């Protein structure tokens, strides 16, 4: 009978000779199982240790470990060799030293999106939450509830897009003031609503029939004109720079009293500083609270108990002033030569 050492020698020779013929992962795995697995040949041989004479045990044991490492190492180098061969085949015929082709350029956000995000971020920081409402509106939400009389010129068919069913495309985002107050469950109400507004304007460098507004509304028990001024001065200085001058010029809106237009004067850098009209605002007219209260079952918005301020501004205009854009139509043409500048 072969001695244990002979058997080990045979097994080693056989295994090491078989290794180079293994051609893929599954062959490697079968080999591993055949030699090193629970029922593998080497495992079976090690069971023979039991019968080795005590004096020989140390030498045979050492040899057993040697053969096991030889097979294990052989297996892993064969695996490495197969992997590199596969990688080499994959890149064969590819010149990895060729310079890469330029990929599609990275896009940027549209200047309007940028200014809208900046405005939202700034006002959110002051405690305003985002609100929204539909672009197709009722006359009630767009005019009546906003204290705009039936004969007001803004209600003319020549100014407003009416649908056949009597609804209309909202002419301003002030509709969201009404929607928000109808649904409010507690005070304070502090919202901003960016969104589209529609007017039947002649299209030119400063007018489109759809443009982007940002509405703001703050209602609570003791909201004052000082709150309005503080909020908006801070807002415009955040957007246009801390040296921006802001003035409130008396104006009229049906839904605010008193009402103002806001002008800003950008920091003069050599050129003559002009006052630029930038927004409308005012203290919510009590008639608006009365109108909204008529749709509510409680007295949360009792005109005798609450006050508020509102403002509305054109985001397109904000972007134009900020970037010195002279024609509003650039904002919707998607000409890359224009867009790449932002
Ligand atoms: N809705 C007004 C407009 O479109 C702007 C405005 C909003 C004025 C809120 C006062 C208060 O011109």
Boltz pocket constraint, residues with backbone or C-beta under 6 A from the ligand:
constraints:
  - pocket:
      binder: B
      contacts: [[A, 171], [A, 172], [A, 173], [A, 174], [A, 216], [A, 253], [A, 256], [A, 260], [A, 280], [A, 281], [A, 282], [A, 310], [A, 311], [A, 312], [A, 313]]
      max_distance: 6.0
